[in-house]
Amino acid sequence: MTEDERRGIINQQQRSRKRKRGKRHRRKQQVAGDSPPPSLEQTLNANTKNRSSPAAAVVKCNSKARIASSSFLDKMKAKLSGGHFRMINEKLYTCTGQEAFNYFKEDPALFNMYHAGYQEQMSHWPEQPVNVITKWLKDHSPSLIVADFGCGDACLARNVKNKVFSLDLISKDSSVIACDMSNTPLDSSSVDVAVFCLSLMGTNYSSFIQEAHRVLKPRGWLLIAEVKSRFDPSTGGADPNKFSKAICQLGFTALSKDFSNKMFILLYFKKKEDEKLNVNEIKWPGLKPCLYKRR
Ligand code: SAH
């Protein structure tokens, strides 16, 4: 072996050792947290940005890889939006109606994010409470005027002949009145049916029911559909009898209740005529937040 060849081999060995050292160093840095692995969001952004890079072009031309890559992206995006949904959902259950109103007002895109996640969660329910209420309305006179408190995408109004005042924190279309439902622009004693379908979210939920009492005509109906687990005392939920009693003290008569559905309960009340209220004495049970599981 010539001197030059020997030097060549030594240089090669040194280069290889240097490469290995570099790799080890980078790995150590990640473990130590100096350079944390990219977040899900960063990975997604990077993947989206890199689509036009030469490496991504290979993926683009290979349909199998492209399907795998896009389903990976879809899964990751779904995870991210699921996370956002759960965060917004928790916020709505742990703040007042007014705070929720300001929260969405500052960033209305959060409302769409919330509703995309909400629809996804509801798609796993065997029956939608809004459909049960729709059917109830169809079985009664179409001349009844309805106020849908926390209407979401105003599905109820779209599916009945009645005049419906759809109320929510954000107005996705012109038919929806944007407001905090503890303070609506509706006239006193102007509606026949007040509906709360999975919408008693704020910590001040009693003021939503008080507002319904104000806008309802005497002998008007109050229909409440709520998540069943919120009324299961064995898991920290409210006692449905105490909840019902508080509503009756506000000036309603309990008509019927339906606990037959696995996911939600339905309570039907009628507003009493000429009831003298002592609102401050009512003991409203706390309603625990409904936190959705990761899927
Ligand atoms: N009732 C609809 C949507 C239920 S989701 C359905 O059954 O499909 C609950 C809705 O209540 C959300 O759209 C949320 O924005 C609304 N909401 C919660 N708190 C509110 C408040 N304080 N004022 C008005 N709407 C409220």
Residues whose N, C-alpha, C, O or C-beta is under 5 A from the ligand:
A	BS01	SAH	G97 V130 G150 C151 G152 L167 D168 L169 C179 D180 M181 C197 L198 S199 M201 G202
